[in-house]
């Protein structure tokens, strides 16, 4: 279950200005249409009214973001807020899976990046966090198409990601041009007329898998919607994000509800043939949050 000291819908409590708290509560946070991010228009309006920069606003939202953390193992909540090239702000929070290897955990910085990606953002300019990113996240973030210009914002300090990761190893070292958040369309197809399968197919077509070419996507079904996730590979391999991790993190940020408390009722994996079959790991992790759900697997061509 979610280890929260307050409900995500009350996440405005961390903000510096009482008037900004009220505006966020009335216009964004308590609204049923609030789904873990602020549009560029809302972010710019709120920042201007409070005399804050977009980065200051992002930093003020960190406690709001960490309220979405799902941490049944550590009890340690981490929040992150990404500033997209568009000016929109995207929440991120860490997620852990009971009974599984700790390597399956989703870090807050990964979650914010994934949230931006699944919401159609094409680049991240700034990432607000409370402390320096761990080595795992530094490597994950270096896969971004904006890695060389990405600013890491910690309290009153701004440093480029490359400052935190000197002599970095990234996609260019493996002959890959571009990076994560570049638009993808792999042209995969599948037969049938199941809308959930086609949602997973769309996620697979937009996935980032330049190393294995195993383009894969997930669709999770609950009565509040269909939530998709995509594989996001990494040049260092280990920091890659699986499609189920992507979907579960996004679903939690979108709805404010832990998958442990509100599990999916259906899970569909669509993947291309390649060097990295996602079936086994997807089934293992799914069993921790939805043990009664049978994984459905489809191969796209």
Beta strands, then each sheet from edge to edge (+ up, - down):
strand 1: 37-38
strand 2: 79-84
strand 3: 89-93
strand 4: 124-129
strand 5: 151-154
strand 6: 157-160
strand 7: 216-222
strand 8: 225-230
strand 9: 266-272
strand 10: 295-300
sheet 1: 1+ 3- 2+ 4- 5- 6+
sheet 2: 8+ 7- 9+ 10+
end
